[in-house]
Amino acid sequence: MRKTTTGVLALQVLLGGLLMTGCFSERATAPDDTTACDGTTTPCAVAVRDNSFAPETRTITVGSTVRWTNEGASPHTSTALADEWDSGNLNAGQSFEHTFEAAGSFDYECIYHDGMTGTIVVE
């Protein structure tokens, strides 16, 4: 019986250490907030989570495509404030893509959730 208790304790310590280092955190797989994305061959990812876009600001190059994927449980949208695009309703697991053909800064929001905003910077 003592070996089982020791084994369980060792497993709890190991899992606790992994959690503290971020091995199981969402942030470990989120797109890098500071790296420009050259999405000319692969869309640049923006995760749509309940109440946030990750990263909130994404820098890309002209001609790149951004893919928003709803990783949350609630429906969301990616809706440009100046009407450049509107994803329409994105249910859990659904994605939307938009290609940026001109340089500029493009602010967007989820129309369902106040304060859920993001920016695409195109260089």
QUIQUIHU-V66514 format. One record per backbone hydrogen bond with DSSP energy under -0.5 kcal/mol. NH is the residue of the N-H (numbers start at 1). CO is the residue of the C=O. E is the energy in kcal/mol with one decimal. If there is no record, write none. Layout:
NH/CO/E ; NH/CO/E
//
This chain:
5/1/-1.8 ; 6/2/-2.3 ; 7/3/-2.6 ; 8/4/-2.4 ; 9/5/-2.2 ; 10/6/-2.4 ; 11/7/-2.1 ; 12/8/-2.3 ; 13/9/-2.2 ; 14/10/-2.3 ; 15/11/-2.7 ; 16/12/-2.3 ; 17/13/-2.2 ; 18/14/-2.1 ; 19/15/-2.3 ; 20/16/-2.1 ; 21/17/-1.5 ; 22/18/-0.5 ; 22/19/-0.9 ; 23/18/-1.9 ; 25/22/-1.1 ; 28/25/-0.6 ; 29/26/-1.6 ; 30/26/-0.7 ; 30/27/-0.6 ; 37/59/-2.6 ; 38/36/-0.6 ; 39/37/-1.1 ; 44/65/-3.4 ; 46/67/-2.3 ; 47/54/-3.0 ; 48/69/-3.1 ; 49/47/-0.7 ; 49/52/-3.0 ; 51/49/-0.6 ; 52/49/-1.9 ; 54/47/-2.5 ; 58/119/-2.5 ; 60/121/-3.1 ; 61/37/-1.3 ; 63/100/-3.6 ; 64/61/-2.0 ; 65/39/-0.9 ; 66/98/-2.7 ; 67/44/-3.2 ; 68/66/-0.5 ; 68/96/-2.7 ; 69/46/-2.0 ; 69/67/-0.5 ; 70/94/-2.7 ; 71/48/-3.1 ; 71/69/-0.9 ; 72/48/-1.0 ; 76/90/-1.9 ; 79/109/-2.6 ; 80/78/-0.5 ; 80/85/-2.4 ; 81/107/-2.5 ; 83/80/-1.2 ; 87/78/-2.1 ; 90/76/-2.9 ; 91/89/-0.6 ; 93/70/-3.0 ; 94/91/-2.5 ; 96/68/-2.0 ; 98/66/-1.9 ; 100/64/-2.8 ; 101/99/-0.7 ; 104/122/-2.2 ; 106/120/-3.1 ; 107/105/-0.6 ; 108/118/-2.7 ; 109/79/-2.0 ; 110/116/-2.0 ; 111/109/-0.6 ; 113/110/-0.9 ; 114/112/-0.5 ; 116/113/-1.9 ; 117/115/-1.2 ; 118/108/-2.3 ; 119/56/-2.6 ; 120/106/-2.8 ; 121/58/-2.7 ; 121/119/-0.5 ; 122/104/-3.4 ; 122/120/-0.6 ; 123/60/-2.7 ; 123/121/-0.6
//
